[in-house]
Every structure is written in C-alpha cells, then in structure tokens.
C-alpha cells in the first residue's frame, strides 16, 4: 500500500480549490503585514488527526507572504509549540483537558468541577512530582 506524501496532497484539486478560497477570503493579502504583491502561502494554523489538508474550515488557515510565513515557522520552532500543534485534538473540549493537565503540572490554583477534570488535574500534579524527582536525582549526582 502506497501512502501519498504531504507534498503530493498539495497538488490535489481539492487543496487547490481550498487554497483559492483562503486567498479570496483574505483579499489576497498577508494576514500579518498586509503585503499583496509578494508570493502568498496558505498556512495551516493547526493539524488535526485524520484530516486532509483541504478538510479544514477557512478560519483554521492564515494567508501569509513568503517572509511572514518563514518568520511564523521560525518563531514557532520550539518544543512546546511543536508538541501542541501536533496534538490530535478534536475540538475545544480536548484543548481544555490538555490545559487542565498543564495546570496540574504547574500547580496552578484551579478547582475542577467534574470528576474527569479532577483526575486530569491530579495526573498533571503526579507528572510534576515525577519530573521534579528526576531533576533532583540528576542534580544530586
């Protein structure tokens, strides 16, 4: 079974149609600097598990000139952004759940109201304790 590369998917007519829709929706101008003369790139603001490049809503894209697109990727070339952008989140509730785990990890003052969120918060706290235990062991060597 052959898998189609991402570059090949960008040649698909469905992507070309979505790309044109994004460009039209943004008046053929960069969302950051407003340049309408430079080469424009359609940028996915996030990726979701199982979605093809053309299956996103218009508001999930940015239209960026070549320079701003390069800066966008350079600015986000850090582990946190890369991990967060690759999480396969299926909606705002999942994002909240990730935030609750991070809140627990950072001991943010938060009182979850539902059992599942309390469990996620405690998971974050447990991860934090395990992390600091490893850091302490490493420092004492």
Protein Blocks (a to p, Z undefined) as FASTA:
>chain_A
ZZddfklmmmpmklmmmmmmmmmmnoopafklopakbccddddfbdcehiafklpcfklp
ccddfklmmmmmmmmmcfklmmmmmpccebjklmmmmmmmmmmmnopacddfbfklmmmm
mmmmmmmmmmmmmmmmmmmZZ
